[in-house]
């Protein structure tokens, strides 16, 4: 089931276009989602609550390495996609190879772009693009104390 949610950007563009024609509100978010935790799950549930269809763009392994460092990701992109796609709140998953999801945002033209509340709206990649056609960038509150980095440190502390 979750495999049918994972799409190449070109496939997803056609699907989203059709859904928008039917009046569906498209929500977009992105991230690495390396070592999925409760904070990720709650974040994606909050994002989904903002519209009808939730699209999650996941950083490729190469992109994660550039952003987070050579030791990341811990979980390879194909597994991260399957895990995120397996969540009930997620409708579609795609991978992007760039450092930012701007290309995917421009291709899909979502109605709402979601990031965590640790981001200022004017710093969210794609926010200005969305505003140009009436879309909107929004933030959702993150779950305190939950992060992949914290999990990695806890594992190292216990098993090193």
N, C-alpha and C positions, 0 to 999 in steps of 0.2 A: 504493500500500500504506500509506504513512505517514498518508495522509488518513483512512483508516478508524480510525486510533488516536485521532484528535482528536474529542473529544466535548463537548457542552454538559454542564454539571453535572447537569441533570435526566436526561439520557440515561445518563450515567455512573453515577448513583445506582442505576438499575435494573440495569445490567450488574454492578456490584459486589455488589449484594444477591444476585443469582443466583450469582455466583462464590463468595461466602461460604457460601451454602447448600450448595455442592458441596465445601466444606472447604478452599477456597483461602485462603492467608494473604496479606492485602492490605497492601502497603507504600506509604506516601505520602510524597512530598517536594515541595518547592516552591522557586521561585526565579525570578529574572529571566531567566537564561540568555541574556544579551545578549553577542554575539560568543562563540559556543561554542568552548571550548578543551579541551585534554587533561585539565585538572583537572575540568571538568564531566563529561567522559566517564567518567573513573575514579570520580568520586563517584557517578554514576548506576549504574555497574556494582556498586559496593559496596552501594548501596541495594538493588538487585535481588537480590543474594545473601542478603538478610535474609528473603526470602519468595518467594511464587509469582508475584504480580502487582504490577508497579510502576506507580503512578499519579503523574504529575508535573503539579502545578498551576503554571502560568506566570503571572506578574504581567502584567496588561494594560499597554498603552503608558501609559495614564493613571496607573496605579499605579506604574510604574517612574519616571515623571516626578516624582511626589510623593515617592518614596523617595530616588531617586538625583540628582534635579535636572533642570532644564529641557532640558539637552542630551542627556539619555538618554531612551529607549533609542536605540542606534545602529541596531539591527535591529528592524523592526516586528514586532508580535506574531504576525501570521499566518505570517511567515517563521520566527520563533523556534519556533513550534509545529511547523511542518513539519520543521525541523532536528532538534529533540528527538525527535519521533515517529519519525524515520528511524533512530534508534539501536536496535540489537537488544535492549538491556537494558530499553527502555521499552515498556510495554504500552498505556498510555493517557495522553493529555494533555488537560488542560482549562485554561481561562483563568479567572482571578479578577480582579475589578476593585477589590477592597478593598485596604487597605494590608497586611492579614494574610490568611492562608488559612483562618482559623477557620471561616467559613461552609462552605467546601468540606470541611473536616475533619469538621464536625458532620453534614453531609449524607452523607458516605461511610463514616464510622466505621471507619477503617482499623485493622488489627491492630497495625501498627508505623508510627511517625512518625519519619522520618530527617531530621537536620540535620547540618551539618558540625561537627567537634569544636571549632570556635571558639565554639560555643554551649554554655552551661551548661544542663543538662536542665531545671532549674526556670525557665528563661527562654524555653524553646521554646513558642511559641504553639500551643495545643492539647494540650500534654502532660498538663495536669490533666484535661481532658475525656476523653482516652483512658484515663487511670488509673481514671476513674469506671466504665468497663465492662470493665476487664481488658486494655485495650490498653497499649502501651508506647512511650515516646519513647526513641530511641537516637541516638547520634552516630557518625559515621564520620570517620576521619582524612582531612584534605584533602591534596592534592598541593601540596607547598611551591613557592612562587614562581609559581604559576599564578593569574592573575586577569584579569578583563576590564579593570579599571583599569590594570594593568600593560601590557596590550596597547595600550590607547588611548595611554598615555604613550609607548610605544615608537614607535607610528605617528607621533605628533606630533613626536617627536625626529628621526625620519628624514625626514619629509615637510614639516615646517613651514618 
